[in-house]
Amino acid sequence: MKSNIGIVKFGGIAFILSGILFLGVSLFLLPVPSPPLSDTELMNWLKEWKFNISMADELLFFAALMLVPSIARLFIPSMILSFHRISISWFSASIMEACTQ
């Protein structure tokens, strides 16, 4: 049970860090204007905003990667709770059966 609490705590921290990284993606892409239509202007636009786009891309990758351990934070407590409900209902049913015999 102690290891599950560690996993849940790590998943919660990863969930918060993922949110911060997604905020960073938004902040890097905030000043970037819409891309132009012509080819030469597009190449100049890419050269001008290359740093912002590449940093947003890197942050987006790591933010998505941090969502994976967040699954543990979302699902392990409900699995533990449902396991306790099943074991309590099984235990109470076995007691009721023992009392009726």
N, C-alpha and C positions, 0 to 999 in steps of 0.2 A: 504494500500500500504506500510505503514511503517513496518508492521509485515513481509511482504514478503522480504524486504531488510534485516531484521535481520536473516531470515531463509537462505537467499542466502549467507550472510556473514558467518554464522555458517557452512553452507555446504562447503564453500570454505576453511575454516579453517580445517574442518574435512578431506577434500580431501588432504590437505597438510600434516596433521598429519598421515593420512593413508600411504602416500608415504614415510614418514620418518620411520614409523613402518615396512613397507616392506623392506626398506633399512637395518633396524636393523636385520630383519630375514636373509637377505643375509649375513650380517657381522657375525652373529652367526654361520651360516652354512658354511662359507668360509673355516675355518681350518679343518672341519670334512672330513676325507677321506672316500672313498667308503667302504661299509661294506664287511667284508670277507665272504667266502662261508661256511666254516666249523662252526659247532654249538658252539664249545668251544671258538673259536676265535670271533665269533659273540657276545657271552655273555660278553667277555672281552672288546670288542669294545663298546658295549652298556654301560658298567660300566664306561669306560673311557670318553665317549662323552655324557653322560646322561645330564649334565648341559646344554651344548650347544643345544642339541636337544629339551629339555624341554623348554628352554627360547625361542627358535625359534618358537615352537608350540604356546606358549602363545602370543607372538607378532603377529603371523599370525592370531590368533583368533581375537585380538583387531583391527588389520589392516583391516580385512574383516568387522568387525562390524562398523568401521569408514566409510566404503564405503556407508553405508545405508543413512546417511544424505547428502552425496555428490550428491545423486540423485536430491535432491532439488536444489543444485547449478547448476546442468546441465540442468534441465528441467523447472524450474520456470521462468527464464528470457524469454525463448522461448514461454512459455504459455502466459506471460504478453504481449509480443510483438505481438503474433498472436491475442490476445484479442483486442489490440488496433487497429490492422489492420481491424478486423471485425467491430469494432464499428465505425471506421473512414469511411469504405466503406458503412456501413449502413447509417451513418449520411449524407454522400455526396449523396447517392441515394435518401434519403428522401428530401433533399434540391432540387435536380434536379426534383423530382416529384412535389414538391410544386411550383417550378418556371414554370413548364409546365402547371399547372392548372389555 
